[in-house]
Amino acid sequence: MNCNSGTDVVLLASSLAILIAGDLNVDDINILGSLFNAIGDNLAIIAAKKQSISQGNT
């Protein structure tokens, strides 16, 4: 994904959140929010590990 200022990603994320939440109740929105946070955290861990490996650290 190629974004110059990052605002494209912010707009995409907020638009998706609004669309997803539209027909859900509060409990379902909370569960999905927690799931997406967990996915983001795990992606950050994977990226950090890959970067560490590419720099010769294990």
PDB file of N, CA, C and O in Angstrom:
ATOM      1  N   MET A   1       0.861  -1.177   0.000  1.00  0.00           N
ATOM      2  CA  MET A   1       0.000   0.000   0.000  1.00  0.00           C
ATOM      3  C   MET A   1       0.897   1.225   0.000  1.00  0.00           C
ATOM      4  O   MET A   1       1.805   1.329   0.824  1.00  0.00           O
ATOM      5  N   ASN A   2       0.652   2.149  -0.911  1.00  0.00           N
ATOM      6  CA  ASN A   2       1.480   3.330  -1.045  1.00  0.00           C
ATOM      7  C   ASN A   2       0.656   4.574  -0.746  1.00  0.00           C
ATOM      8  O   ASN A   2      -0.169   4.987  -1.561  1.00  0.00           O
ATOM      9  N   CYS A   3       0.881   5.173   0.423  1.00  0.00           N
ATOM     10  CA  CYS A   3       0.172   6.391   0.819  1.00  0.00           C
ATOM     11  C   CYS A   3       1.201   7.443   1.173  1.00  0.00           C
ATOM     12  O   CYS A   3       2.105   7.192   1.970  1.00  0.00           O
ATOM     13  N   ASN A   4       1.066   8.620   0.584  1.00  0.00           N
ATOM     14  CA  ASN A   4       2.040   9.672   0.833  1.00  0.00           C
ATOM     15  C   ASN A   4       1.949  10.240   2.238  1.00  0.00           C
ATOM     16  O   ASN A   4       2.962  10.341   2.930  1.00  0.00           O
ATOM     17  N   SER A   5       0.754  10.611   2.667  1.00  0.00           N
ATOM     18  CA  SER A   5       0.624  11.267   3.962  1.00  0.00           C
ATOM     19  C   SER A   5       0.024  10.371   5.041  1.00  0.00           C
ATOM     20  O   SER A   5       0.062  10.715   6.222  1.00  0.00           O
ATOM     21  N   GLY A   6      -0.510   9.260   4.658  1.00  0.00           N
ATOM     22  CA  GLY A   6      -1.148   8.376   5.626  1.00  0.00           C
ATOM     23  C   GLY A   6      -2.616   8.666   5.838  1.00  0.00           C
ATOM     24  O   GLY A   6      -3.327   7.854   6.430  1.00  0.00           O
ATOM     25  N   THR A   7      -3.081   9.804   5.368  1.00  0.00           N
ATOM     26  CA  THR A   7      -4.488  10.143   5.577  1.00  0.00           C
ATOM     27  C   THR A   7      -5.415   9.214   4.813  1.00  0.00           C
ATOM     28  O   THR A   7      -6.563   9.019   5.212  1.00  0.00           O
ATOM     29  N   ASP A   8      -4.931   8.637   3.720  1.00  0.00           N
ATOM     30  CA  ASP A   8      -5.757   7.682   2.974  1.00  0.00           C
ATOM     31  C   ASP A   8      -6.094   6.477   3.837  1.00  0.00           C
ATOM     32  O   ASP A   8      -7.216   5.973   3.798  1.00  0.00           O
ATOM     33  N   VAL A   9      -5.131   6.019   4.610  1.00  0.00           N
ATOM     34  CA  VAL A   9      -5.347   4.858   5.469  1.00  0.00           C
ATOM     35  C   VAL A   9      -6.307   5.208   6.603  1.00  0.00           C
ATOM     36  O   VAL A   9      -7.163   4.401   6.966  1.00  0.00           O
ATOM     37  N   VAL A  10      -6.167   6.408   7.163  1.00  0.00           N
ATOM     38  CA  VAL A  10      -7.073   6.852   8.226  1.00  0.00           C
ATOM     39  C   VAL A  10      -8.498   6.930   7.704  1.00  0.00           C
ATOM     40  O   VAL A  10      -9.430   6.482   8.371  1.00  0.00           O
ATOM     41  N   LEU A  11      -8.671   7.490   6.526  1.00  0.00           N
ATOM     42  CA  LEU A  11     -10.004   7.595   5.931  1.00  0.00           C
ATOM     43  C   LEU A  11     -10.585   6.212   5.656  1.00  0.00           C
ATOM     44  O   LEU A  11     -11.763   5.968   5.919  1.00  0.00           O
ATOM     45  N   LEU A  12      -9.772   5.316   5.134  1.00  0.00           N
ATOM     46  CA  LEU A  12     -10.226   3.956   4.870  1.00  0.00           C
ATOM     47  C   LEU A  12     -10.648   3.260   6.162  1.00  0.00           C
ATOM     48  O   LEU A  12     -11.712   2.643   6.221  1.00  0.00           O
ATOM     49  N   ALA A  13      -9.811   3.361   7.197  1.00  0.00           N
ATOM     50  CA  ALA A  13     -10.109   2.699   8.473  1.00  0.00           C
ATOM     51  C   ALA A  13     -11.391   3.233   9.096  1.00  0.00           C
ATOM     52  O   ALA A  13     -12.222   2.456   9.567  1.00  0.00           O
ATOM     53  N   SER A  14     -11.559   4.545   9.103  1.00  0.00           N
ATOM     54  CA  SER A  14     -12.769   5.096   9.718  1.00  0.00           C
ATOM     55  C   SER A  14     -14.015   4.748   8.905  1.00  0.00           C
ATOM     56  O   SER A  14     -15.071   4.478   9.477  1.00  0.00           O
ATOM     57  N   SER A  15     -13.901   4.751   7.590  1.00  0.00           N
ATOM     58  CA  SER A  15     -15.037   4.381   6.753  1.00  0.00           C
ATOM     59  C   SER A  15     -15.443   2.926   6.976  1.00  0.00           C
ATOM     60  O   SER A  15     -16.629   2.613   7.080  1.00  0.00           O
ATOM     61  N   LEU A  16     -14.446   2.039   7.049  1.00  0.00           N
ATOM     62  CA  LEU A  16     -14.738   0.627   7.303  1.00  0.00           C
ATOM     63  C   LEU A  16     -15.375   0.428   8.667  1.00  0.00           C
ATOM     64  O   LEU A  16     -16.310  -0.361   8.806  1.00  0.00           O
ATOM     65  N   ALA A  17     -14.878   1.135   9.673  1.00  0.00           N
ATOM     66  CA  ALA A  17     -15.445   1.003  11.021  1.00  0.00           C
ATOM     67  C   ALA A  17     -16.912   1.417  11.031  1.00  0.00           C
ATOM     68  O   ALA A  17     -17.748   0.751  11.642  1.00  0.00           O
ATOM     69  N   ILE A  18     -17.215   2.507  10.358  1.00  0.00           N
ATOM     70  CA  ILE A  18     -18.600   2.978  10.305  1.00  0.00           C
ATOM     71  C   ILE A  18     -19.487   1.962   9.591  1.00  0.00           C
ATOM     72  O   ILE A  18     -20.591   1.664  10.046  1.00  0.00           O
ATOM     73  N   LEU A  19     -18.996   1.434   8.470  1.00  0.00           N
ATOM     74  CA  LEU A  19     -19.786   0.444   7.729  1.00  0.00           C
ATOM     75  C   LEU A  19     -20.003  -0.834   8.523  1.00  0.00           C
ATOM     76  O   LEU A  19     -21.112  -1.368   8.554  1.00  0.00           O
ATOM     77  N   ILE A  20     -18.951  -1.327   9.166  1.00  0.00           N
ATOM     78  CA  ILE A  20     -19.043  -2.573   9.931  1.00  0.00           C
ATOM     79  C   ILE A  20     -19.982  -2.410  11.125  1.00  0.00           C
ATOM     80  O   ILE A  20     -20.791  -3.295  11.406  1.00  0.00           O
ATOM     81  N   ALA A  21     -19.878  -1.290  11.822  1.00  0.00           N
ATOM     82  CA  ALA A  21     -20.652  -1.085  13.051  1.00  0.00           C
ATOM     83  C   ALA A  21     -22.122  -0.799  12.788  1.00  0.00           C
ATOM     84  O   ALA A  21     -22.944  -0.890  13.699  1.00  0.00           O
ATOM     85  N   GLY A  22     -22.456  -0.458  11.567  1.00  0.00           N
ATOM     86  CA  GLY A  22     -23.808  -0.016  11.244  1.00  0.00           C
ATOM     87  C   GLY A  22     -24.923  -0.918  11.738  1.00  0.00           C
ATOM     88  O   GLY A  22     -25.905  -0.423  12.292  1.00  0.00           O
ATOM     89  N   ASP A  23     -24.805  -2.207  11.557  1.00  0.00           N
ATOM     90  CA  ASP A  23     -25.896  -3.124  11.903  1.00  0.00           C
ATOM     91  C   ASP A  23     -25.589  -3.989  13.130  1.00  0.00           C
ATOM     92  O   ASP A  23     -26.286  -4.972  13.383  1.00  0.00           O
ATOM     93  N   LEU A  24     -24.560  -3.633  13.885  1.00  0.00           N
ATOM     94  CA  LEU A  24     -24.167  -4.447  15.040  1.00  0.00           C
ATOM     95  C   LEU A  24     -24.601  -3.804  16.341  1.00  0.00           C
ATOM     96  O   LEU A  24     -24.755  -2.586  16.429  1.00  0.00           O
ATOM     97  N   ASN A  25     -24.797  -4.647  17.358  1.00  0.00           N
ATOM     98  CA  ASN A  25     -25.072  -4.104  18.681  1.00  0.00           C
ATOM     99  C   ASN A  25     -23.752  -3.784  19.386  1.00  0.00           C
ATOM    100  O   ASN A  25     -22.678  -4.131  18.895  1.00  0.00           O
ATOM    101  N   VAL A  26     -23.841  -3.129  20.527  1.00  0.00           N
ATOM    102  CA  VAL A  26     -22.658  -2.664  21.244  1.00  0.00           C
ATOM    103  C   VAL A  26     -21.727  -3.823  21.613  1.00  0.00           C
ATOM    104  O   VAL A  26     -20.509  -3.697  21.493  1.00  0.00           O
ATOM    105  N   ASP A  27     -22.284  -4.938  22.056  1.00  0.00           N
ATOM    106  CA  ASP A  27     -21.455  -6.081  22.428  1.00  0.00           C
ATOM    107  C   ASP A  27     -20.659  -6.605  21.237  1.00  0.00           C
ATOM    108  O   ASP A  27     -19.470  -6.897  21.357  1.00  0.00           O
ATOM    109  N   ASP A  28     -21.317  -6.722  20.095  1.00  0.00           N
ATOM    110  CA  ASP A  28     -20.623  -7.214  18.904  1.00  0.00           C
ATOM    111  C   ASP A  28     -19.542  -6.237  18.442  1.00  0.00           C
ATOM    112  O   ASP A  28     -18.469  -6.657  18.007  1.00  0.00           O
ATOM    113  N   ILE A  29     -19.819  -4.943  18.535  1.00  0.00           N
ATOM    114  CA  ILE A  29     -18.815  -3.940  18.169  1.00  0.00           C
ATOM    115  C   ILE A  29     -17.604  -4.045  19.087  1.00  0.00           C
ATOM    116  O   ILE A  29     -16.466  -3.968  18.622  1.00  0.00           O
ATOM    117  N   ASN A  30     -17.834  -4.219  20.376  1.00  0.00           N
ATOM    118  CA  ASN A  30     -16.731  -4.373  21.331  1.00  0.00           C
ATOM    119  C   ASN A  30     -15.895  -5.614  21.029  1.00  0.00           C
ATOM    120  O   ASN A  30     -14.666  -5.567  21.080  1.00  0.00           O
ATOM    121  N   ILE A  31     -16.560  -6.715  20.717  1.00  0.00           N
ATOM    122  CA  ILE A  31     -15.839  -7.957  20.411  1.00  0.00           C
ATOM    123  C   ILE A  31     -14.996  -7.785  19.157  1.00  0.00           C
ATOM    124  O   ILE A  31     -13.828  -8.175  19.137  1.00  0.00           O
ATOM    125  N   LEU A  32     -15.573  -7.209  18.116  1.00  0.00           N
ATOM    126  CA  LEU A  32     -14.812  -6.995  16.884  1.00  0.00           C
ATOM    127  C   LEU A  32     -13.660  -6.025  17.098  1.00  0.00           C
ATOM    128  O   LEU A  32     -12.568  -6.233  16.570  1.00  0.00           O
ATOM    129  N   GLY A  33     -13.895  -4.973  17.866  1.00  0.00           N
ATOM    130  CA  GLY A  33     -12.826  -4.021  18.168  1.00  0.00           C
ATOM    131  C   GLY A  33     -11.665  -4.694  18.877  1.00  0.00           C
ATOM    132  O   GLY A  33     -10.504  -4.447  18.551  1.00  0.00           O
ATOM    133  N   SER A  34     -11.973  -5.538  19.837  1.00  0.00           N
ATOM    134  CA  SER A  34     -10.930  -6.272  20.556  1.00  0.00           C
ATOM    135  C   SER A  34     -10.190  -7.239  19.636  1.00  0.00           C
ATOM    136  O   SER A  34      -8.971  -7.383  19.724  1.00  0.00           O
ATOM    137  N   LEU A  35     -10.934  -7.895  18.758  1.00  0.00           N
ATOM    138  CA  LEU A  35     -10.316  -8.810  17.801  1.00  0.00           C
ATOM    139  C   LEU A  35      -9.354  -8.067  16.882  1.00  0.00           C
ATOM    140  O   LEU A  35      -8.222  -8.505  16.674  1.00  0.00           O
ATOM    141  N   PHE A  36      -9.808  -6.938  16.331  1.00  0.00           N
ATOM    142  CA  PHE A  36      -8.945  -6.174  15.426  1.00  0.00           C
ATOM    143  C   PHE A  36      -7.723  -5.625  16.154  1.00  0.00           C
ATOM    144  O   PHE A  36      -6.641  -5.553  15.570  1.00  0.00           O
ATOM    145  N   ASN A  37      -7.878  -5.234  17.426  1.00  0.00           N
ATOM    146  CA  ASN A  37      -6.714  -4.808  18.215  1.00  0.00           C
ATOM    147  C   ASN A  37      -5.725  -5.948  18.389  1.00  0.00           C
ATOM    148  O   ASN A  37      -4.516  -5.745  18.267  1.00  0.00           O
ATOM    149  N   ALA A  38      -6.225  -7.141  18.672  1.00  0.00           N
ATOM    150  CA  ALA A  38      -5.359  -8.303  18.839  1.00  0.00           C
ATOM    151  C   ALA A  38      -4.628  -8.622  17.532  1.00  0.00           C
ATOM    152  O   ALA A  38      -3.441  -8.946  17.544  1.00  0.00           O
ATOM    153  N   ILE A  39      -5.336  -8.528  16.418  1.00  0.00           N
ATOM    154  CA  ILE A  39      -4.696  -8.766  15.120  1.00  0.00           C
ATOM    155  C   ILE A  39      -3.593  -7.741  14.887  1.00  0.00           C
ATOM    156  O   ILE A  39      -2.499  -8.098  14.452  1.00  0.00           O
ATOM    157  N   GLY A  40      -3.868  -6.473  15.172  1.00  0.00           N
ATOM    158  CA  GLY A  40      -2.859  -5.423  15.008  1.00  0.00           C
ATOM    159  C   GLY A  40      -1.646  -5.646  15.888  1.00  0.00           C
ATOM    160  O   GLY A  40      -0.512  -5.472  15.442  1.00  0.00           O
ATOM    161  N   ASP A  41      -1.874  -6.029  17.134  1.00  0.00           N
ATOM    162  CA  ASP A  41      -0.762  -6.312  18.044  1.00  0.00           C
ATOM    163  C   ASP A  41       0.091  -7.461  17.530  1.00  0.00           C
ATOM    164  O   ASP A  41       1.320  -7.393  17.567  1.00  0.00           O
ATOM    165  N   ASN A  42      -0.552  -8.509  17.052  1.00  0.00           N
ATOM    166  CA  ASN A  42       0.189  -9.656  16.538  1.00  0.00           C
ATOM    167  C   ASN A  42       0.958  -9.306  15.260  1.00  0.00           C
ATOM    168  O   ASN A  42       2.079  -9.777  15.069  1.00  0.00           O
ATOM    169  N   LEU A  43       0.377  -8.495  14.396  1.00  0.00           N
ATOM    170  CA  LEU A  43       1.092  -8.047  13.202  1.00  0.00           C
ATOM    171  C   LEU A  43       2.330  -7.234  13.583  1.00  0.00           C
ATOM    172  O   LEU A  43       3.378  -7.370  12.952  1.00  0.00           O
ATOM    173  N   ALA A  44       2.216  -6.398  14.601  1.00  0.00           N
ATOM    174  CA  ALA A  44       3.361  -5.614  15.053  1.00  0.00           C
ATOM    175  C   ALA A  44       4.465  -6.520  15.607  1.00  0.00           C
ATOM    176  O   ALA A  44       5.646  -6.267  15.370  1.00  0.00           O
ATOM    177  N   ILE A  45       4.095  -7.561  16.334  1.00  0.00           N
ATOM    178  CA  ILE A  45       5.078  -8.517  16.851  1.00  0.00           C
ATOM    179  C   ILE A  45       5.775  -9.234  15.703  1.00  0.00           C
ATOM    180  O   ILE A  45       6.997  -9.386  15.718  1.00  0.00           O
ATOM    181  N   ILE A  46       5.011  -9.675  14.712  1.00  0.00           N
ATOM    182  CA  ILE A  46       5.588 -10.372  13.557  1.00  0.00           C
ATOM    183  C   ILE A  46       6.540  -9.445  12.814  1.00  0.00           C
ATOM    184  O   ILE A  46       7.637  -9.863  12.443  1.00  0.00           O
ATOM    185  N   ALA A  47       6.142  -8.191  12.590  1.00  0.00           N
ATOM    186  CA  ALA A  47       6.998  -7.233  11.890  1.00  0.00           C
ATOM    187  C   ALA A  47       8.286  -6.978  12.665  1.00  0.00           C
ATOM    188  O   ALA A  47       9.366  -6.913  12.076  1.00  0.00           O
ATOM    189  N   ALA A  48       8.174  -6.834  13.984  1.00  0.00           N
ATOM    190  CA  ALA A  48       9.369  -6.600  14.804  1.00  0.00           C
ATOM    191  C   ALA A  48      10.315  -7.787  14.740  1.00  0.00           C
ATOM    192  O   ALA A  48      11.530  -7.603  14.656  1.00  0.00           O
ATOM    193  N   LYS A  49       9.786  -8.988  14.779  1.00  0.00           N
ATOM    194  CA  LYS A  49      10.611 -10.189  14.713  1.00  0.00           C
ATOM    195  C   LYS A  49      11.292 -10.301  13.352  1.00  0.00           C
ATOM    196  O   LYS A  49      12.478 -10.621  13.277  1.00  0.00           O
ATOM    197  N   LYS A  50      10.545 -10.037  12.271  1.00  0.00           N
ATOM    198  CA  LYS A  50      11.134 -10.093  10.932  1.00  0.00           C
ATOM    199  C   LYS A  50      12.238  -9.052  10.779  1.00  0.00           C
ATOM    200  O   LYS A  50      13.273  -9.328  10.174  1.00  0.00           O
ATOM    201  N   GLN A  51      12.021  -7.860  11.324  1.00  0.00           N
ATOM    202  CA  GLN A  51      13.035  -6.820  11.254  1.00  0.00           C
ATOM    203  C   GLN A  51      14.280  -7.226  12.045  1.00  0.00           C
ATOM    204  O   GLN A  51      15.409  -7.004  11.606  1.00  0.00           O
ATOM    205  N   SER A  52      14.059  -7.817  13.203  1.00  0.00           N
ATOM    206  CA  SER A  52      15.167  -8.276  14.026  1.00  0.00           C
ATOM    207  C   SER A  52      15.982  -9.337  13.303  1.00  0.00           C
ATOM    208  O   SER A  52      17.212  -9.306  13.335  1.00  0.00           O
ATOM    209  N   ILE A  53      15.307 -10.271  12.655  1.00  0.00           N
ATOM    210  CA  ILE A  53      15.981 -11.331  11.914  1.00  0.00           C
ATOM    211  C   ILE A  53      16.768 -10.748  10.740  1.00  0.00           C
ATOM    212  O   ILE A  53      17.899 -11.160  10.479  1.00  0.00           O
ATOM    213  N   SER A  54      16.163  -9.781  10.028  1.00  0.00           N
ATOM    214  CA  SER A  54      16.838  -9.189   8.857  1.00  0.00           C
ATOM    215  C   SER A  54      18.068  -8.395   9.258  1.00  0.00           C
ATOM    216  O   SER A  54      18.971  -8.194   8.445  1.00  0.00           O
ATOM    217  N   GLN A  55      18.111  -7.936  10.516  1.00  0.00           N
ATOM    218  CA  GLN A  55      19.269  -7.196  11.018  1.00  0.00           C
ATOM    219  C   GLN A  55      20.304  -8.119  11.664  1.00  0.00           C
ATOM    220  O   GLN A  55      21.292  -7.655  12.233  1.00  0.00           O
ATOM    221  N   GLY A  56      20.069  -9.411  11.570  1.00  0.00           N
ATOM    222  CA  GLY A  56      21.014 -10.378  12.091  1.00  0.00           C
ATOM    223  C   GLY A  56      20.837 -10.733  13.551  1.00  0.00           C
ATOM    224  O   GLY A  56      21.672 -11.432  14.124  1.00  0.00           O
ATOM    225  N   ASN A  57      19.771 -10.264  14.157  1.00  0.00           N
ATOM    226  CA  ASN A  57      19.466 -10.606  15.557  1.00  0.00           C
ATOM    227  C   ASN A  57      18.503 -11.779  15.568  1.00  0.00           C
ATOM    228  O   ASN A  57      17.703 -11.929  14.645  1.00  0.00           O
ATOM    229  N   THR A  58      18.564 -12.597  16.579  1.00  0.00           N
ATOM    230  CA  THR A  58      17.617 -13.709  16.695  1.00  0.00           C
ATOM    231  C   THR A  58      16.973 -13.706  18.051  1.00  0.00           C
ATOM    232  O   THR A  58      16.143 -14.568  18.342  1.00  0.00           O
TER     233      THR A  58
END
